[in-house]
Structures are given as C-alpha cells and as structure tokens.
Amino acid sequence: MLSPKSVLITGSNRGIGLEFVRQFLKFVDPPKYIFACCRFPEKASELTEIAKTSPCVHVIKLDVADQKSIKNAKAVVSSVVEDNGINLLINNAGIYRADADIYNTSWEEMRRNFDVNAIGPLMISRSFLPLLKQAAGGRKDEVMSCNKAAIINISSDSGSITENVGQVYPYRASKAAQNMITSCLSIDLKADGILCTAVNPGWVKTDMGGPNAEISMEESVSGVFAILRKLQGEEESGKFYDSTTGEVLGW
C-alpha cells in the first residue's frame, strides 16, 4: 500500500505534477502533508483552488534552478513537518523542446535543460536530504519504500542511451544526466535507508507532451503509482522503470 505521510512534488502547477496532487488526495489514506511546488504560485489557479478545499495541500514557491528559492522552500517545509521529515520527494519539474536538433540547439538551451532537468533535482535532493533522513530514521526497522523515505526522479525513455533514436539533444542529454544522478543517489543514500529510483511516465497528453501523445495524465500517474507501490526493499533502489509497462528500462 502506498501511504506516505508527507510528499513533496516539484512542477505541481500543471501536467502530471498537478495530477499527482489530485490523485494523492483520492487515496483512502491521503498524505498528511502534500507540498505542491511551482515557480509562480500566483499563476497556478487550478492548484490554488485545490488547496483552498484541501488543508493538507501546501502550495510552495520553488524554482528548481534557483538556489535561493530551493533554500527558502526547504525552510517553509521544515517549519511544517518539524522533526517528522518528509517521506517522498518527487522531482517532476522539467523542460522540453521537441524540435531541438543538431542545427538549432544553442549553448544556452543546453545549459538551461541541464539546470532544470538534472542539476535542479540533484540540488533539491541534497537540500531536502535532512528531512528525508529524519523520516527514514523514524522507521529504521522497515525496508526501503516510498512510505519510509524515497526520492523518485521523473525521467523519460528519451534519456535512455539504450533506447536512443537521436535528435532532441538538450532533453535527452539532461535526462541521461539525471539518470546517472539517480543511480549515484541510490548508492550514496543506501546506508541511510533512502530509496532512489527513476520512473518514465510515458508520452503524456500535456502541454509538454502535446495532443498527439499516447496516454492521459490520469493514466500516466496511475501507472507511476503502480510502480511506487511495488518499490519495497533496497533491491528496488537504483532502477529505471517504465510506468506504462511496469518493466525496467535500460539506462
């Protein structure tokens, strides 16, 4: 059963980030705290409407590519959870341009993709690590799981070297880097009892995925949750799962 007491989700103002919030609220035993993070809360109308009727939802200002913003968000979350920490960190925020090829990809776009898709998740994981350790420490006798303490990086099969079909240089390269970060975190945080795994959410009908994508946001998040439920034990850490099939992808 997936039942974390506290969850933090980046990129929660739209797409699957917003759908994560919606579906967590439908749980029989929903989280006590859902920290829904986005760059501009004042523009996140759907998210703020949800928060008005759901006291467990805390809308947090967070720019994943800004160090000060990450520090401020961590301080806000810490003040709410106190010594309980957070059980589940979902690094979901990302950027993508479908027609980025060898001829039109700029230095600036490569840097921006790495900042948001790879460096950001690493720095957020590091910043919130004390809270994840607190949560893990409170459940020392339990096996690794998303109920205990976990970092889930929302990746993409576009970041898989073994599945590569070319093009989209900024996104593919930055997601490949994020996958390496996930693998490193799984090794480095094993002793702390913190699970770290990457999940491909599929090609989703969002602003990023476009109208011709294969699955809906509801189907995507349901698939991700199916993966999260089965992540039990340290052998499930450091994997790269495809939520549409339930299978492990090649890095």
N, C-alpha and C positions, 0 to 999 in steps of 0.2 A: 504493500500500500504506500502510495506517495502522500506524505503528510508533513512536510517541513513546517516548523512553527514560524519561520521568518524567511522571506525571499526578497532578493534584490534583482531587478531586471533593468538593463540599460535599453535605450531606444524604445521606451514604452508608449510613446505618443501616437504610434500608428503601426500598421502592418502586424506582423506576428508578435511584436513586443506588446502591443495593445491586446492582442488576442490571448497572450499568456495571462494577463491580468484578468480578463473576462473569465477564462476557464478555471483559474485558481479559485475565483470567487464561487464557482459552481460546485466545488468539492464538498463532499459530505462533512469533512473536517478541514475547512479552509485555513490557510496560514493566519496566525495572529497578526502578523505584520507583512504587508506587501509594499515594498519600496519601489515605486514605479518612477524610473528616472528618465529624464529627457532634457534637451538643451534649453527649450523655451516653454516652460510650463504654462505661461500666459497664453500661448497659442494652441495648447493641447486641449481643445474644447471637449472632445469625447472622453478623454482621460479624466479631466477635472469634474465632469458630470458624474462619472462613475464614483469618484472619490467623495462626492457630496452625499451619496446614499450608502457608501461602504466605508465605515470608520477605520477598517483595517488597512485601507489603501492610503499610503502617504506619497504624494507627488513631490519628487525631489529634483531640483535643478542640478543637472550634471552634463557637462560636455566631456566626453571621453578623451578628447585630445587636448585638454587643458588641465595642467597640474593643480592650479589653484582651485578650480571647480571640483576636481576629484577630492581634494583635501577638505573642502567645505561640505561636500556631500557626506563624506565619511563622518565628520563631526556631528552632523544632523542625525544620521542613522545611529551612531553610538549613543547619543543622548536619549534615544527612544528605547533601544534594546538593552541598554545598560550592560550588566555582566552576562547576559544570555547569549550575546553574539548573534551571528546570522548563519542559518543552516545551508542556504542555497543561493549562490551567485550565478546569474545567467547573463553572460556577456553577449548581448544580442545586437547592439548597435553596429551599423556598418554602412558603407557607401559602395556604389557600383555604377559603372557606365558600360553598357553592352557593346558599344561600337569602338571601344578603345583598342586600336591595333598598333602595329609597329610604326606606322606612319604618322599617327596623330596623338600618340601618348607623350605627354610632356614630363619634364623633371618634376614640376610642381604637382602634377596629378599622381605620380608615383609616390612622392613624399606624403601627400595627403592621404592616400589609401593606406600606406603603412602606418601613419599616425592613428587613423581611426580603426582600421581592421586588425592591426597586430600590436602596435605599441600600446594603444589605449587599453585593450583587455589585459595586457601584462601589468600595466601600472595600476589599474583598478584592482586586479587580483592582489597585488602587493599592498596596496593601501588598505584593503579590507581584510587582509590576512589575519590581523589580530582578532577580528570579530569571528572569523571562521575558526580560528584556533580555540576561542572561547567556547563556541558551540560544540566543537569536537571534544573538548576537554570535559564537557558536561555529560558526554555519552561515551566515555572511554571504553566500556565493555562491549559496545556494539560494533558490528562490522561496518566498513565504509559504505555509505549510502547517501542519497540526496536528502534524507531525513536527518542525518547526522551532521555532515559538513561536506559541501561539494562545490566545485567550480565547473560549470557547463559552458563551454565556448560554442556558440552557434557558428558553425563553419559552413562549408559548401563543397560539393564534389568538384567545383571549379578549382579548389585549392589542392586537389589530389594530383600528384605527379603521375601516378599510375593510370589515372583516368583522363589525363590531359588531351584536349583536342585543339589546342592553340588559341590565339587571339586573347583579348581581354587581359592584357598584361598587368595593369595595376591591381585589379581584383584578384586574379589568380595568384600572383606573386605574394600579395599581402596575406591572403588566406593560407597559402602554403607556409608562410612565416608564422601565422597564428597556430597552425597545426603543430609546428615544432615547439612553440611556446607551451601548448597543451601537453605535449609529451614530456617536456622538461619539468613542468609543474607537477605532473603525476609522479615523477621520480623524486623530486626535491621535497614534496609535501607528504610523501608516503608515511614517514615516521610520525607525522602529526595527525594521521588518520583522516586526511582530507582527500576526497576523490576528485580527480580531474579528468574530464573526458570531452571530446568534440562530437558534435552532432550536426549532420547535414539535414536541414529542414525540408529539402526538396525544392522544386521550382514552383514558387507560390504566387498566386494572383494577388499581388500587392503593387504599390507604386513602384517598387524596385523590380519586381518580377515581371510586371506588365500583364495585360489582359489575356495574353495567349499562353500563360503558364499552365501547368498541368493540374495543380491542386489548389483548393481553397485554403484560407488561413485557418479555418476550423479543422480541416483535415491535417494540415501541417502540424499544428500544435498538439492535436490528439496523438499524432504519430510520435512527436518528441516526448510527450508524457509517457507513452508506452515504453519508450527506451529508458526513461528515467526511473520508471518503476522497477525495471529488472537490473538496475545497476546496484548489485549487492556484493560487497567484498572487494578486496584490493585487486583481484584479477580483472575487474571491470574498469579499473582506472587506467588511463593512458591509451584508450581505444578511440576509434573514429567510426561512429555509427551513422548509417543511413536510416533516417526515420521513416522513409517510405517503404522500406523492405525489412527493416529490423536487422539487417546484415552489417557486418563490419566492412568498412571501406579500406582500400589500400591508401597509405599516406602519399 
